[in-house]
């Protein structure tokens, strides 16, 4: 994979991913420091890649492997000759020691998972400036193997009961390695380590949204020239921000296509189309394709089959409407950085694919279009910041994410118009409840799933035999991990009562208290 070109000459930090579940969080901590970074899987980082990428500093992520395993993930040896600062985390520390002449040992009673406390050895280290706020610092550990002998040139700056080499460093070479995870929430002072590291590496911290906006606009103009661009608008934050940014760059050369696949929420199509028509004077095609999508999905209950059908139909429909635009040469997409990482894992990266997220990936080749993806380097909350920078209405920017396959993946089992109508109503009541209680902005995403099961109830003096539904609400930073939202019992009770009273067809309401992992946010 070639690296993603930064729109300008920002100093870049390279994160080499060894498969940790929390590698993304390292990137977040760095972005918070206005440092531009990219994550690349270890097996994509070759000597040529390093030369081309030219990082100003490198971080080795954690990972599930053992350096003893056959074919254990390793960085290219040349990384140590770049002459730039390197920080190794957890498995990254073990790799660094292994490569530079230290020694790693198997667990045998020295594994550490969860909270631990590191105490300083008394030697000073710039990386630790302002770090030990008391005589011990809480950190988060998650390791089986551990370093048993540090590499020549390194010294120990902090120890924990099961990690005698919790913090190690070779200040002369600017190589640092820690056994714990400074990027996670449970290492409360962890951000400070990253701050010190990028300061030592000489980063200017100039990765701001205003700069990004200006550079992205210039890059779009240069890429597109005087050609036409089409953009699939889903009504979600990502494609909307992409559309507004591109519109700002090239005006009427952009045409948006909003596809109503019959799997949208109550009032969604009107909301999106009105928002764009009222606020932006840009060409917009509103394609009503409900009959097509629902027809093809009739009788289908397998989640991946649903996703495949929807993905293919999007391409067909898009192609049909795009021809109306004439000779468009470019397709704009609101692809985000986590999507890029996800697609990296498809091609043999260290993490596993859980479900095939919908995108219009097949389209460009088929239509001979080139991609314009101005959000490819951003995380969700950065896209929201860019949206604010571009002046999108706050209510629109704050909308919960909504998946491309829409209600199809919130309707386990067969999709019918009857179930979709019930689901839309229940979802609207639930979201209304959340808004009334002032909780909308505290929640990353909330929705109702209609379950493929009818249950017996009693209403008035009569028997009912209606659908059960599940409420879902999660907190998350980026959708990669999530926790269920701790509603009060009063809220849940009131919401269940309202849904059952106001939505014919539902007689039972449950609340989904699964976190991600092990669950996913959507039900399919
Ligand atoms: P999961 O269910 O994988 O979802 O935990 C994580 C986030 O991604 C959204 N999602 C999708 N978004 N196309 C999208 O555009 C998809 O196919 C898709 N599947 C899940 C989901 O709503 C959540 O925010």
Boltz pocket constraint, residues with backbone or C-beta under 6 A from the ligand:
constraints:
  - pocket:
      binder: B
      contacts: [[A, 355], [A, 356], [A, 357], [A, 358], [A, 359], [A, 401], [A, 402], [A, 403], [A, 404], [A, 405], [A, 445], [A, 478], [A, 479], [A, 480], [A, 516], [A, 519], [A, 520], [A, 521], [A, 522], [A, 523], [A, 524]]
      max_distance: 6.0
